[in-house]
Amino acid sequence: MIEIRLDDEARQLPAGTTLAALLESLERPPASVATAINGSFIPRERRAATVLGAGDQVLLFKPIVGG
């Protein structure tokens, strides 16, 4: 198990958990949220390949759309 910070709350996850798996466990549709880890934006297409590590700071926020 590893501990991450999700929106500033501690959360325990199995080692090897991806960002996509975390969103799925939270029942968050992929298009409903934008994501950042340790202050770096993670695009939707990279979430499945992004493995979370101990101490990571994960932020979920509303995606910004417009032009």
C-alpha positions in Angstrom: 0.0 0.0 0.0 1.0 3.6 -0.6 -0.3 6.9 0.7 -1.2 9.8 -1.6 -2.9 13.1 -1.0 -6.1 13.4 -3.0 -7.4 17.0 -2.9 -5.4 17.5 0.3 -6.8 14.3 2.0 -4.7 11.3 2.8 -5.7 8.1 0.9 -4.3 4.6 1.0 -4.0 2.8 -2.4 -2.5 -0.4 -3.6 1.0 0.0 -5.0 0.8 0.2 -8.8 -2.5 2.1 -8.9 -2.9 4.3 -12.0 -4.6 7.6 -12.2 -7.3 6.1 -14.4 -7.9 3.4 -11.8 -8.2 6.0 -9.1 -10.8 7.9 -11.0 -12.7 4.7 -11.7 -12.7 3.8 -8.0 -14.1 7.3 -7.3 -16.8 6.7 -10.0 -15.7 9.9 -11.8 -16.3 9.8 -15.6 -13.0 10.6 -17.3 -14.4 13.7 -19.1 -15.9 15.2 -15.9 -12.6 16.0 -14.3 -9.2 17.4 -15.1 -6.2 16.0 -13.2 -2.8 17.1 -11.9 -0.1 15.2 -10.0 2.4 17.2 -8.0 1.4 20.3 -9.8 1.7 18.9 -13.3 -1.4 18.6 -15.6 -2.0 15.0 -16.7 -4.0 14.8 -20.0 -6.8 12.3 -20.1 -5.0 10.0 -22.6 -2.0 9.6 -20.2 -4.0 8.6 -17.1 -4.0 4.9 -17.8 -0.2 4.9 -18.1 0.4 7.2 -15.1 1.2 5.1 -12.0 0.8 6.9 -8.7 3.7 6.9 -6.2 3.9 7.3 -2.4 3.5 10.9 -1.5 2.0 12.0 -4.8 -0.3 15.1 -4.5 -3.3 14.4 -6.8 -5.7 17.2 -7.7 -9.1 16.8 -9.4 -10.7 19.9 -10.8 -13.3 21.0 -13.3 -11.9 21.1 -16.9 -11.8 24.5 -18.5 -13.4 24.7 -21.9 -13.9 27.5 -24.2 -12.1 29.6 -26.7 
